[in-house]
Amino acid sequence: MLKRKAEREIMDWISSGEKALLVYGVRQAGKTFIIRECLKKAHRDYVEFNLIRQPDVVSVLERARDVNDLILKLSLYSKNKLTPGKTILFFDEIQKYKDIVTRIKFLVEDGRFQYILSGSLLGIEIVNLRSAPVGYLKSVTMYPLDFEEFLQVFEISDEVLCRLKDCFTQREPVDEVIHQKMLDIFHLYLIIGGMPAAVEKYRTSEISHNTRRKIAD
């Protein structure tokens, strides 16, 4: 599995976050996948509600009279028991009901559950996040893989990465061999892009194996 930089922030929140967590960004950037993986890695009990595939849950969120009413009705749409102090409620595709962001204060104040929100929010929708109650929501922006994340495909060592960073910070020239190898990989990055599905498909392809051998030579 390709590691993502957002993973550290999500894991930190799972272990000690008191606010709700919002993970947002462009579609297909890997938000849902990395949230699930982090929850599994942390061995946390969670229930996932997808607001696109479960439109009835949107109605529940819209019409709930209070937090107790909301939790009671959400339990009807969950295959697992909602256990206070243990279960994390994960609402995915929240662009179908963006008002949940502004109402998160009351859910957090209730204190029985932790909440993760995820959605593909763009333009004016991101601006509107500023209306979310201050102090109740931690936001993490999920991007496609950057070049450093893309380098995982080629198993570039930490020593090489550290050397590159040192050259950058100290304004020193990079060794010509390293420079050429990085240029070869960067050209591939420009072609493949940073969408996780495309990178993973390339990583497991025969073309990738041949290219990695060629770059390593």
Salt bridges, closest charged atoms under 4 A:
GLU7 OE2 - LYS41 NZ 2.36
GLU9 OE1 - LYS138 NZ 3.79
GLU48 OE2 - ARG36 NH2 2.79
ASP69 OD1 - ARG65 NH2 3.67
ASP69 OD2 - LYS73 NZ 3.17
GLU93 OE1 - ARG27 NH1 3.51
ASP110 OD2 - ARG112 NE 2.72
GLU125 OE2 - LYS98 NZ 3.55
ASP146 OD2 - LYS5 NZ 2.69
GLU148 OE1 - LYS5 NZ 3.08
GLU148 OE2 - LYS165 NZ 3.17
GLU149 OE2 - ARG4 NE 3.20
GLU172 OE1 - ARG163 NH2 3.56
GLU200 OE2 - ARG203 NH2 2.64
